[in-house]
């Protein structure tokens, strides 16, 4: 049964990633000839709020990645997306974080809309490290929130580098050449594992990693079958958002 689910996941991911390549509109800039207060200016201002400030990240191997920075403050949160999505899956929560006084960064892993044409999952930790290097000098405390593939990258990074906490949604033990079982036990930062009971791809794996972790940890399993950041758009979205905000606040002291 696990093999069948794994095959279905692989086929589904391959199909959905094609959809992910649909380009997003570029972030608005402050340049332009429209007069202040005009409808055109107001529209651009709205885009800046909803898309954040466009930034470019450079990975250790020279790859360049597109990201968007939201908010300000001494506490930063990196939002790492899942395989069947892109950074726009985190936009709403990035805006929530900014409204609560945090500085949030979304970015596309390589091969996703703003970060080149070729997907390579084993490089996800390298890409996340570029986001980490970008944010670290800008904040005093740094968290990583990951979904699925993004969670795996977060665990790999946090096993070797200091963070204040990890929030991990729908985390596979192994995916696309990444196996986080050993790294899971090397993380020292507090860890919050989140999953839905009916997740067709990783159900039960967050609990496995939760039990294996040695850091301060907690586990929340919701009803339903949403995967990754999709949980925030589901029936438990408000509860999850508040749980994540509470975790960040508690570990920002």
QUIQUI-V647894 format. One record per helix or strand. SS is the DSSP state (A for helix, B for strand). FROM is the first residue (numbers start at 1). TO is the last residue. If there is no record, write none. Layout:
ss=SS from=FROM to=TO
ss=SS from=FROM to=TO
This chain:
ss=A from=2 to=20
ss=A from=39 to=51
ss=B from=53 to=58
ss=B from=64 to=70
ss=B from=75 to=80
ss=A from=87 to=99
ss=B from=103 to=107
ss=A from=121 to=136
ss=B from=141 to=147
ss=A from=149 to=158
ss=B from=165 to=169
ss=B from=174 to=175
ss=B from=178 to=179
ss=A from=181 to=184
ss=B from=190 to=196
ss=A from=205 to=212
ss=B from=217 to=222
ss=A from=228 to=233
ss=A from=237 to=250
